[in-house]
Amino acid sequence: MIRVYLVDDHEVVRRGVASLLETDPTIEVVGQSGSAAVALHEILDLRPDVAILDAHLGDGTGVDICREMRSVDPSIKGLILTTYDDPDAISSAILAGASGYVLKKIEGNSLLSGIKLVAGGHSLIDPTVASRVVEQMELQRKSLDVICELTPQQRKIFFLIAEGMTNRQIAEELFLAEKTVKNHVTGLLARLGLQHRTQAALLAVRLKGGDGSTSVASAPPARRVG
C-alpha cells in the first residue's frame, strides 16, 4: 500500500485528486491540506510514502514543503503537481529533492502510474516541462560562452546592468562617457540575442552561483565609497 498525502489550496482540485487515488486499491490517502504550514506538520507526523504538492499555495510553495520534509525524512518522496510549465520552477523543485514534476493536465491513469513510479524510487518529469528545461539550459550555455568572450570592460558593464544601473550610473562608475556605455550596452544585447536590459539582468542572475558569486570571470568591481 502506497500512503499519499495531498497538498493543494483549491479544495475542489484536492478532493478530485483524492477521489481519483481512492479508485486504486494500492494507494491510500492518509491526509490532505490546503495550507503549507499545516501540511508540513502533518506530513512529518504521518510520514507518507509520497507527498503530492501544489507548486503555489497561499502561505508557501510545494517546493519549500518538499525541501523541509526531506531535510527531516529523505524517505518521503515529493511529487510537484502544478499548472505551470516553468523551467525555473522545475529546477528549484529538483534542487529541493522532488522526485517528480507534472502538470495538472495529466491524465488520471498517468498520475496513478506516476505516483507508483515515484514511490518506487524513480523520477517523473512532464515531457513538456523537461524539453523547456533542456532548451533553457542550452540557451544559458550559449549565453555563457558569449559572456566569456567579452572583454573585461564589457563584462563589468553586463553585471552592472544586472544591478539595475542606468547608462549614466555605469558611466560614472567606470569613468566612461555615457555614449560609450550606451554603445557597449547595445552591442552586448545584440551579441546575447536579447532585446532589452531586463532580459540581460535576468540572464546575469541565472549565471550567478548559488552562493551569490558569479560563475564567469571579471564580475563588477567593488563600488567606490563617497
Backbone as CSV, one residue per row, in Angstrom:
resi,resn,N_x,N_y,N_z,CA_x,CA_y,CA_z,C_x,C_y,C_z
1,MET,0.832,-1.198,0.000,0.000,0.000,0.000,0.872,1.255,0.000
2,ILE,0.608,2.151,-0.937,1.354,3.413,-1.032,0.565,4.492,-0.295
3,ARG,1.162,5.052,0.732,0.499,6.076,1.534,0.816,7.463,0.957
4,VAL,-0.245,8.222,0.661,-0.089,9.505,-0.017,-0.723,10.634,0.792
5,TYR,-0.034,11.774,0.788,-0.582,12.981,1.417,-0.747,14.025,0.320
6,LEU,-1.904,14.718,0.296,-2.206,15.698,-0.738,-2.143,17.124,-0.204
7,VAL,-1.510,18.001,-0.993,-1.445,19.415,-0.620,-1.855,20.264,-1.830
8,ASP,-2.994,20.961,-1.698,-3.465,21.862,-2.756,-4.441,22.830,-2.115
9,ASP,-4.262,24.131,-2.360,-5.128,25.109,-1.709,-6.465,25.307,-2.423
10,HIS,-6.690,24.565,-3.513,-8.001,24.557,-4.161,-8.727,23.275,-3.730
11,GLU,-9.731,23.442,-2.914,-10.412,22.283,-2.335,-10.989,21.355,-3.398
12,VAL,-11.572,21.937,-4.442,-12.175,21.110,-5.491,-11.117,20.239,-6.158
13,VAL,-9.960,20.830,-6.446,-8.869,20.075,-7.064,-8.389,18.979,-6.116
14,ARG,-8.207,19.356,-4.853,-7.709,18.401,-3.861,-8.645,17.205,-3.718
15,ARG,-9.945,17.509,-3.632,-10.916,16.423,-3.494,-10.972,15.571,-4.760
16,GLY,-10.818,16.211,-5.903,-10.826,15.461,-7.154,-9.670,14.489,-7.247
17,VAL,-8.477,14.955,-6.869,-7.305,14.079,-6.887,-7.472,12.952,-5.871
18,ALA,-8.008,13.291,-4.695,-8.218,12.280,-3.658,-9.178,11.202,-4.151
19,SER,-10.257,11.623,-4.815,-11.230,10.658,-5.337,-10.591,9.753,-6.381
20,LEU,-9.734,10.333,-7.220,-9.040,9.537,-8.229,-8.138,8.501,-7.570
21,LEU,-7.366,8.915,-6.578,-6.435,7.996,-5.923,-7.165,6.865,-5.205
22,GLU,-8.338,7.181,-4.678,-9.089,6.160,-3.940,-9.644,5.066,-4.836
23,THR,-9.599,5.275,-6.164,-10.048,4.232,-7.090,-8.997,3.139,-7.257
24,ASP,-7.791,3.423,-6.785,-6.714,2.434,-6.898,-6.524,1.759,-5.542
25,PRO,-6.736,0.461,-5.470,-6.643,-0.251,-4.192,-5.243,-0.301,-3.585
26,THR,-4.230,0.078,-4.366,-2.859,0.034,-3.845,-2.409,1.384,-3.286
27,ILE,-3.316,2.387,-3.357,-2.973,3.730,-2.879,-3.936,4.159,-1.772
28,GLU,-3.384,4.691,-0.706,-4.198,5.176,0.415,-3.888,6.646,0.686
29,VAL,-4.917,7.493,0.678,-4.750,8.905,1.009,-4.819,9.033,2.530
30,VAL,-3.687,9.349,3.137,-3.627,9.389,4.605,-3.884,10.775,5.168
31,GLY,-3.927,11.788,4.291,-4.186,13.132,4.778,-4.156,14.128,3.646
32,GLN,-4.685,15.323,3.895,-4.687,16.371,2.884,-4.847,17.731,3.534
33,SER,-4.344,18.754,2.855,-4.411,20.103,3.401,-4.242,21.133,2.288
34,GLY,-4.728,22.359,2.562,-4.552,23.453,1.627,-3.567,24.479,2.143
35,SER,-2.950,24.196,3.279,-2.014,25.116,3.910,-0.617,24.514,3.967
36,ALA,0.382,25.308,3.599,1.764,24.822,3.633,2.199,24.493,5.055
37,ALA,1.848,25.369,6.003,2.261,25.167,7.393,1.627,23.913,7.985
38,VAL,0.326,23.769,7.757,-0.382,22.589,8.284,0.135,21.330,7.613
39,ALA,0.328,21.401,6.296,0.768,20.235,5.542,2.118,19.733,6.026
40,LEU,3.072,20.631,6.216,4.402,20.207,6.646,4.337,19.513,8.000
41,HIS,3.552,20.073,8.919,3.415,19.472,10.253,2.807,18.073,10.146
42,GLU,1.748,17.935,9.364,1.063,16.640,9.265,1.883,15.613,8.490
43,ILE,2.607,16.075,7.460,3.450,15.148,6.696,4.528,14.550,7.592
44,LEU,5.150,15.386,8.414,6.206,14.890,9.298,5.633,14.018,10.404
45,ASP,4.351,14.197,10.698,3.702,13.369,11.715,3.249,12.041,11.125
46,LEU,2.697,12.072,9.901,2.152,10.870,9.276,3.197,10.058,8.507
47,ARG,4.252,10.727,8.035,5.324,10.089,7.256,4.771,9.246,6.092
48,PRO,4.085,9.885,5.121,3.574,9.150,3.954,4.728,8.717,3.050
49,ASP,4.426,7.848,2.108,5.436,7.434,1.135,5.647,8.533,0.095
50,VAL,4.541,9.173,-0.295,4.592,10.218,-1.313,3.741,11.407,-0.882
51,ALA,4.283,12.607,-1.038,3.514,13.832,-0.796,3.312,14.510,-2.145
52,ILE,2.047,14.666,-2.544,1.726,15.361,-3.789,1.522,16.827,-3.447
53,LEU,2.361,17.686,-3.992,2.431,19.074,-3.549,2.110,20.061,-4.666
54,ASP,1.139,20.930,-4.411,0.848,22.012,-5.343,2.028,22.985,-5.303
55,ALA,2.433,23.484,-6.460,3.609,24.361,-6.510,3.372,25.677,-5.791
56,HIS,2.159,26.231,-5.905,1.877,27.546,-5.327,0.718,27.461,-4.338
57,LEU,0.999,27.847,-3.105,-0.005,27.828,-2.045,-0.152,29.230,-1.464
58,GLY,-1.224,29.436,-0.723,-1.459,30.749,-0.160,-0.404,31.185,0.834
59,ASP,0.180,30.232,1.548,1.160,30.574,2.584,2.523,29.934,2.349
60,GLY,2.814,29.588,1.104,4.111,28.987,0.807,4.090,28.290,-0.541
61,THR,5.046,27.400,-0.743,5.114,26.653,-2.001,5.349,25.174,-1.726
62,GLY,4.968,24.367,-2.709,5.213,22.944,-2.588,6.692,22.622,-2.568
63,VAL,7.476,23.439,-3.254,8.927,23.244,-3.277,9.503,23.438,-1.874
64,ASP,9.026,24.464,-1.165,9.500,24.706,0.198,9.146,23.535,1.111
65,ILE,7.918,23.035,0.972,7.492,21.887,1.779,8.381,20.691,1.490
66,CYS,8.643,20.458,0.213,9.478,19.325,-0.200,10.862,19.419,0.423
67,ARG,11.440,20.601,0.362,12.783,20.798,0.916,12.806,20.528,2.428
68,GLU,11.811,21.074,3.126,11.769,20.931,4.576,11.511,19.491,4.997
69,MET,10.544,18.845,4.360,10.189,17.480,4.776,11.323,16.507,4.488
70,ARG,12.023,16.706,3.373,13.107,15.792,3.037,14.371,16.051,3.861
71,SER,14.487,17.257,4.395,15.613,17.524,5.279,15.444,16.766,6.595
72,VAL,14.180,16.486,6.939,13.885,15.722,8.162,13.819,14.225,7.870
73,ASP,13.140,13.866,6.769,12.972,12.461,6.418,13.121,12.278,4.904
74,PRO,14.310,11.945,4.432,14.568,11.789,2.992,13.785,10.649,2.341
75,SER,13.188,9.783,3.154,12.436,8.665,2.575,11.098,9.104,1.997
76,ILE,10.625,10.293,2.385,9.356,10.799,1.860,9.609,11.379,0.467
77,LYS,8.894,10.878,-0.511,9.063,11.338,-1.886,8.133,12.524,-2.160
78,GLY,8.639,13.504,-2.862,7.839,14.672,-3.217,7.486,14.684,-4.687
79,LEU,6.210,14.903,-4.993,5.738,14.982,-6.371,5.027,16.324,-6.544
80,ILE,5.635,17.227,-7.308,5.046,18.546,-7.533,3.989,18.439,-8.625
81,LEU,2.766,18.883,-8.309,1.656,18.863,-9.263,1.208,20.303,-9.467
82,THR,1.364,20.833,-10.679,1.141,22.250,-10.894,0.563,22.554,-12.267
83,THR,0.100,23.775,-12.456,-0.394,24.215,-13.760,0.694,24.939,-14.537
84,TYR,1.867,25.160,-13.905,2.917,25.971,-14.509,4.051,25.118,-15.091
85,ASP,4.310,25.294,-16.388,5.432,24.572,-17.014,6.638,25.508,-17.076
86,ASP,7.086,25.893,-15.901,8.172,26.866,-15.758,9.499,26.157,-15.522
87,PRO,10.471,26.318,-16.424,11.768,25.657,-16.273,12.470,26.030,-14.969
88,ASP,12.352,27.294,-14.562,12.984,27.715,-13.315,12.368,26.991,-12.123
89,ALA,11.046,26.797,-12.183,10.341,26.127,-11.088,10.771,24.670,-10.964
90,ILE,10.922,24.000,-12.105,11.331,22.590,-12.033,12.764,22.470,-11.548
91,SER,13.618,23.423,-11.918,14.996,23.401,-11.415,14.998,23.541,-9.897
92,SER,14.160,24.435,-9.386,14.054,24.632,-7.937,13.525,23.370,-7.267
93,ALA,12.555,22.723,-7.923,11.970,21.506,-7.363,13.004,20.387,-7.269
94,ILE,13.801,20.250,-8.314,14.826,19.205,-8.323,15.865,19.469,-7.227
95,LEU,16.269,20.736,-7.087,17.230,21.093,-6.045,16.655,20.847,-4.651
96,ALA,15.322,20.930,-4.541,14.670,20.698,-3.246,14.480,19.217,-2.968
97,GLY,14.853,18.369,-3.928,14.754,16.924,-3.712,13.489,16.286,-4.222
98,ALA,12.707,17.013,-5.028,11.465,16.437,-5.558,11.785,15.286,-6.515
99,SER,10.974,14.256,-6.452,11.163,13.106,-7.340,10.382,13.254,-8.634
100,GLY,9.405,14.167,-8.636,8.588,14.338,-9.836,8.037,15.733,-9.968
101,TYR,7.715,16.100,-11.215,7.148,17.408,-11.511,6.220,17.204,-12.694
102,VAL,4.906,17.256,-12.444,3.932,17.017,-13.516,2.888,18.124,-13.538
103,LEU,2.290,18.323,-14.707,1.272,19.345,-14.871,-0.107,18.777,-14.543
104,LYS,-0.998,19.645,-14.094,-2.329,19.206,-13.674,-3.185,18.714,-14.838
105,LYS,-2.734,18.936,-16.059,-3.470,18.432,-17.217,-3.194,16.938,-17.447
106,ILE,-2.359,16.341,-16.609,-2.016,14.934,-16.739,-3.268,14.061,-16.619
107,GLU,-3.314,12.994,-17.383,-4.450,12.082,-17.323,-4.421,11.300,-16.021
108,GLY,-5.607,10.906,-15.560,-5.729,10.209,-14.283,-4.874,8.959,-14.182
109,ASN,-4.938,8.103,-15.194,-4.156,6.863,-15.153,-2.665,7.146,-15.133
110,SER,-2.262,8.214,-15.825,-0.845,8.572,-15.853,-0.384,9.055,-14.478
111,LEU,-1.265,9.781,-13.770,-0.922,10.240,-12.434,-0.789,9.058,-11.479
112,LEU,-1.697,8.113,-11.579,-1.625,6.921,-10.728,-0.321,6.156,-10.996
113,SER,0.013,6.005,-12.258,1.259,5.306,-12.606,2.465,6.098,-12.117
114,GLY,2.370,7.417,-12.241,3.470,8.269,-11.801,3.719,8.165,-10.309
115,ILE,2.656,8.123,-9.533,2.795,8.000,-8.081,3.510,6.699,-7.730
116,LYS,3.169,5.648,-8.442,3.803,4.352,-8.178,5.283,4.375,-8.573
117,LEU,5.595,5.064,-9.660,6.993,5.190,-10.067,7.796,5.955,-9.017
118,VAL,7.244,7.087,-8.574,7.929,7.911,-7.577,8.093,7.135,-6.263
119,ALA,7.042,6.432,-5.852,7.112,5.649,-4.619,8.171,4.560,-4.712
120,GLY,8.401,4.083,-5.938,9.396,3.031,-6.154,10.816,3.547,-6.316
121,GLY,10.981,4.867,-6.171,12.323,5.435,-6.243,12.721,5.988,-7.587
122,HIS,11.775,6.073,-8.517,12.075,6.604,-9.840,11.727,8.091,-9.917
123,SER,12.170,8.730,-10.979,11.867,10.147,-11.190,10.809,10.294,-12.272
124,LEU,10.037,11.368,-12.173,8.968,11.603,-13.134,8.894,13.090,-13.447
125,ILE,9.155,13.441,-14.694,9.083,14.842,-15.123,8.230,14.920,-16.378
126,ASP,7.269,15.840,-16.381,6.407,16.020,-17.540,7.270,16.305,-18.769
127,PRO,7.054,15.577,-19.877,7.886,15.757,-21.080,7.909,17.189,-21.592
128,THR,6.770,17.890,-21.503,6.711,19.276,-21.978,7.651,20.160,-21.179
129,VAL,7.622,19.982,-19.860,8.469,20.782,-18.980,9.927,20.408,-19.184
130,ALA,10.196,19.116,-19.314,11.576,18.651,-19.484,12.211,19.258,-20.733
131,SER,11.457,19.330,-21.827,12.005,19.879,-23.064,12.320,21.360,-22.909
132,ARG,11.485,22.079,-22.155,11.734,23.504,-21.942,12.972,23.724,-21.071
133,VAL,13.179,22.829,-20.118,14.364,22.928,-19.267,15.621,22.724,-20.102
134,VAL,15.580,21.732,-20.981,16.733,21.469,-21.856,17.007,22.677,-22.740
135,GLU,15.948,23.274,-23.291,16.109,24.451,-24.146,16.732,25.612,-23.378
136,GLN,16.260,25.807,-22.152,16.786,26.904,-21.338,18.251,26.675,-20.994
137,MET,18.603,25.429,-20.676,19.992,25.119,-20.344,20.906,25.372,-21.546
138,GLU,20.428,25.019,-22.739,21.222,25.228,-23.944,21.396,26.722,-24.212
139,LEU,20.322,27.489,-24.032,20.393,28.934,-24.235,21.352,29.560,-23.232
140,GLN,21.289,29.086,-21.983,22.163,29.622,-20.952,23.622,29.283,-21.248
141,ARG,23.860,28.063,-21.765,25.230,27.663,-22.113,25.796,28.560,-23.208
142,LYS,24.963,28.816,-24.227,25.416,29.668,-25.325,25.683,31.088,-24.822
143,SER,24.812,31.574,-23.937,25.000,32.924,-23.402,26.285,33.014,-22.595
144,LEU,26.569,31.957,-21.825,27.784,31.936,-21.021,29.017,31.955,-21.915
145,ASP,28.946,31.220,-23.041,30.060,31.216,-23.990,30.321,32.620,-24.521
146,VAL,29.236,33.333,-24.850,29.371,34.688,-25.369,29.978,35.606,-24.312
147,ILE,29.486,35.498,-23.070,29.969,36.370,-21.995,31.457,36.135,-21.721
148,CYS,31.878,34.896,-21.804,33.286,34.583,-21.569,34.185,35.173,-22.657
149,GLU,33.601,35.451,-23.816,34.377,36.037,-24.906,34.424,37.558,-24.840
150,LEU,33.652,38.156,-23.922,33.631,39.611,-23.806,34.924,40.126,-23.187
151,THR,35.215,41.373,-23.428,36.369,41.999,-22.787,36.030,42.234,-21.314
152,PRO,37.028,42.390,-20.447,36.753,42.675,-19.028,35.825,43.872,-18.846
153,GLN,36.021,44.911,-19.667,35.180,46.105,-19.570,33.725,45.791,-19.898
154,GLN,33.514,44.982,-20.947,32.159,44.615,-21.347,31.479,43.754,-20.280
155,ARG,32.248,42.866,-19.643,31.670,42.024,-18.593,31.264,42.865,-17.384
156,LYS,32.072,43.868,-17.063,31.731,44.762,-15.957,30.402,45.461,-16.244
157,ILE,30.269,45.952,-17.470,29.037,46.640,-17.846,27.841,45.687,-17.770
158,PHE,28.038,44.464,-18.228,26.957,43.476,-18.212,26.427,43.262,-16.789
159,PHE,27.321,43.065,-15.840,26.878,42.791,-14.472,26.377,44.049,-13.755
160,LEU,26.817,45.210,-14.192,26.278,46.447,-13.623,24.853,46.664,-14.132
161,ILE,24.583,46.239,-15.349,23.212,46.270,-15.864,22.333,45.397,-14.977
162,ALA,22.878,44.244,-14.584,22.126,43.314,-13.743,21.775,43.921,-12.387
163,GLU,22.585,44.881,-11.947,22.305,45.546,-10.677,21.271,46.657,-10.833
164,GLY,20.789,46.832,-12.065,19.763,47.829,-12.305,20.286,49.232,-12.553
165,MET,21.579,49.370,-12.817,22.166,50.692,-13.036,21.840,51.220,-14.424
166,THR,21.628,52.512,-14.525,21.376,53.163,-15.803,22.699,53.381,-16.528
167,ASN,22.612,53.777,-17.805,23.828,54.058,-18.562,24.649,55.154,-17.891
168,ARG,23.968,56.170,-17.390,24.679,57.271,-16.740,25.395,56.792,-15.478
169,GLN,24.730,55.968,-14.682,25.348,55.463,-13.460,26.548,54.578,-13.772
170,ILE,26.405,53.750,-14.811,27.518,52.885,-15.210,28.694,53.741,-15.684
171,ALA,28.387,54.782,-16.444,29.435,55.682,-16.946,30.204,56.306,-15.789
172,GLU,29.479,56.731,-14.752,30.129,57.336,-13.587,30.944,56.294,-12.823
173,GLU,30.420,55.094,-12.759,31.104,54.015,-12.030,32.429,53.649,-12.684
174,LEU,32.438,53.607,-14.018,33.614,53.135,-14.758,34.417,54.261,-15.404
175,PHE,34.048,55.513,-15.105,34.747,56.667,-15.661,34.745,56.646,-17.189
176,LEU,33.559,56.403,-17.760,33.406,56.373,-19.208,32.390,57.424,-19.633
177,ALA,32.398,57.746,-20.905,31.374,58.639,-21.435,30.060,57.870,-21.531
178,GLU,28.960,58.544,-21.254,27.656,57.876,-21.286,27.376,57.287,-22.668
179,LYS,27.804,57.994,-23.728,27.592,57.493,-25.081,28.365,56.200,-25.308
180,THR,29.556,56.118,-24.725,30.362,54.897,-24.854,29.650,53.717,-24.203
181,VAL,29.088,53.953,-23.009,28.354,52.896,-22.305,27.144,52.465,-23.123
182,LYS,26.438,53.451,-23.684,25.256,53.137,-24.491,25.621,52.241,-25.664
183,ASN,26.736,52.535,-26.310,27.189,51.710,-27.434,27.531,50.302,-26.974
184,HIS,28.182,50.196,-25.804,28.514,48.884,-25.251,27.248,48.078,-24.952
185,VAL,26.280,48.723,-24.345,25.035,48.046,-23.978,24.314,47.543,-25.225
186,THR,24.230,48.386,-26.233,23.582,47.983,-27.484,24.287,46.777,-28.094
187,GLY,25.614,46.805,-28.089,26.380,45.686,-28.627,26.217,44.422,-27.815
188,LEU,26.178,44.562,-26.484,26.007,43.405,-25.601,24.676,42.718,-25.846
189,LEU,23.623,43.500,-25.905,22.293,42.931,-26.112,22.226,42.193,-27.445
190,ALA,22.833,42.771,-28.470,22.825,42.148,-29.800,23.582,40.821,-29.783
191,ARG,24.751,40.800,-29.153,25.558,39.572,-29.110,24.875,38.463,-28.322
192,LEU,24.118,38.847,-27.294,23.432,37.866,-26.449,22.055,37.496,-26.992
193,GLY,21.638,38.140,-28.065,20.340,37.839,-28.642,19.191,38.332,-27.782
194,LEU,19.422,39.407,-27.022,18.406,39.957,-26.124,17.873,41.273,-26.688
195,GLN,16.670,41.633,-26.250,16.029,42.825,-26.798,16.025,44.002,-25.832
196,HIS,16.123,43.713,-24.531,16.114,44.824,-23.581,16.925,44.490,-22.334
197,ARG,17.169,45.490,-21.526,18.052,45.381,-20.359,17.530,44.396,-19.320
198,THR,16.208,44.328,-19.180,15.632,43.423,-18.179,16.031,41.983,-18.458
199,GLN,16.046,41.592,-19.724,16.457,40.238,-20.085,17.916,39.996,-19.710
200,ALA,18.744,41.017,-19.899,20.156,40.894,-19.532,20.300,40.729,-18.024
201,ALA,19.498,41.455,-17.273,19.552,41.355,-15.810,19.145,39.961,-15.350
202,LEU,18.092,39.415,-15.946,17.637,38.076,-15.578,18.691,37.027,-15.929
203,LEU,19.315,37.197,-17.094,20.360,36.260,-17.501,21.525,36.310,-16.526
204,ALA,21.904,37.497,-16.098,23.019,37.639,-15.159,22.722,36.949,-13.844
205,VAL,21.482,37.052,-13.387,21.087,36.404,-12.136,21.216,34.892,-12.269
206,ARG,20.789,34.357,-13.416,20.860,32.913,-13.637,22.304,32.409,-13.719
207,LEU,23.194,33.293,-14.149,24.598,32.896,-14.291,25.385,33.032,-12.994
208,LYS,24.719,33.520,-11.954,25.388,33.644,-10.656,25.314,32.313,-9.923
209,GLY,26.341,31.989,-9.164,26.351,30.741,-8.406,25.382,30.799,-7.247
210,GLY,25.117,29.640,-6.639,24.187,29.556,-5.526,24.605,30.372,-4.329
211,ASP,25.916,30.697,-4.216,26.381,31.480,-3.075,26.394,32.959,-3.388
212,GLY,25.864,33.297,-4.592,25.791,34.707,-4.959,26.984,35.185,-5.756
213,SER,28.008,34.350,-5.935,29.176,34.744,-6.708,28.935,34.449,-8.170
214,THR,29.544,35.209,-9.055,29.336,34.987,-10.470,30.136,33.797,-10.939
215,SER,29.595,33.109,-11.953,30.247,31.911,-12.459,31.190,32.222,-13.615
216,VAL,31.321,33.475,-13.996,32.278,33.845,-15.030,33.229,34.870,-14.458
217,ALA,34.367,34.989,-15.106,35.393,35.871,-14.563,35.018,37.334,-14.701
218,SER,35.729,38.142,-13.939,35.605,39.592,-14.018,34.214,40.097,-13.710
219,ALA,33.729,39.818,-12.518,32.475,40.371,-12.050,32.697,41.860,-11.816
220,PRO,31.634,42.627,-11.537,31.793,44.063,-11.352,32.775,44.402,-10.254
221,PRO,33.506,45.498,-10.386,34.450,45.877,-9.356,33.718,46.349,-8.124
222,ALA,34.427,46.401,-7.006,33.799,46.882,-5.770,33.391,48.326,-5.955
223,ARG,32.241,48.683,-5.390,31.751,50.049,-5.511,32.637,51.024,-4.781
224,ARG,32.772,52.212,-5.360,33.507,53.273,-4.675,32.643,53.852,-3.573
225,VAL,33.266,54.284,-2.524,32.548,54.912,-1.412,32.717,56.413,-1.509
226,GLY,31.589,57.154,-1.450,31.661,58.598,-1.490,31.541,59.138,-2.902
